[in-house]
Amino acid sequence: MTGVANRRHFDNYIMKEWKRGLREQTPVTPIVIDIDFLKQFNDICGHLAGDECIQKVAKRLESTLRRSNDILARNGGEEFTIIAPTA
């Protein structure tokens, strides 16, 4: 729905980057973003509007990624995580 990585991809990617960070002694930065009050928004505006909101948030978050190995993943209904490995 959002066009960003899903939870499975996130789990695989974070483990790979965590192991690389340990090996190379470099940090891995996770940034967790949660959309507050999305349930209430859905209740008032409807689920189609909620889906559109999630898509817009995903697009905006994705536009903040600067390096090729930074990823954005949707981890749950209204939760996103950015993984920004340093290398």
N, C-alpha and C positions, 0 to 999 in steps of 0.2 A: 504494500500500500504506500509506503513512504519512499521506496527506492534506496534505502540505506541498508546496511548490514543487519542481519537478524541476530538473535541471542546465540544461536549455535556458532555462527561465524565469530561473534564477539568472544565466546568462551575459548575457541581455538586460537584466535589471534592474541588474546591476553596471555595465554599460557606460553605461546611461542615467544612473545616479546618479553615476558617475565624471565624466561630461561635465558634469552639473549642478554637481558640486562644483568642478570647474575654473572653470566660468563664474562661480559665486557665491563662490568662494574659501572653501568650507566642506569639512570633512573627511567622509570616508565610512569607517566602521569595519567591517571584516570580522572576524568571530570564527569561527574554524575549530574544530570539535569532532570528535574521532575516538574511536570506541568501541574501546578496547583489548581485545584477546583475544577478539573476537567469533568468529573462526574456531574457536578452541578451545572456546568456549561452544557453538557449533553442533555440533562434533564430539562433545561430551559429552552435550548436552541435546537435540540435534536441530534441524533447520532451522525447524520450526514455533515452537519456543521462541525461536530467534534472531530470527525475524520479529516475534514478540510483544515481545521486548526492544527492537527497533528502533522499533516503534510506540510503546511506552511512553516511550522517550527522546525521540522526536519530539514527543509530546504535552507532555511536561514542558518541553522547550526552548521550544515554542511558547507556553507559559503565561508565559514570562519576557519576551515582547515587550511593550513599553509604548506604542509610538507606531504610528500607522496606516501609516507608511511603512517600518517595520522588517519584514523578512521572514526566514523560515527556509526554507532549501532543503536537500534531500538531494542531495549531490554524488556520492555513490558508495555502495558497499555499506554501509559503516559510518561515512561522513563526512557531517557537516552543516556548513552555514555560515549564520551570522546576518549580515545586512547591516543596519547601523544608520546611515543617513545623518543628518547633523546639519542641521537647518533649522528 
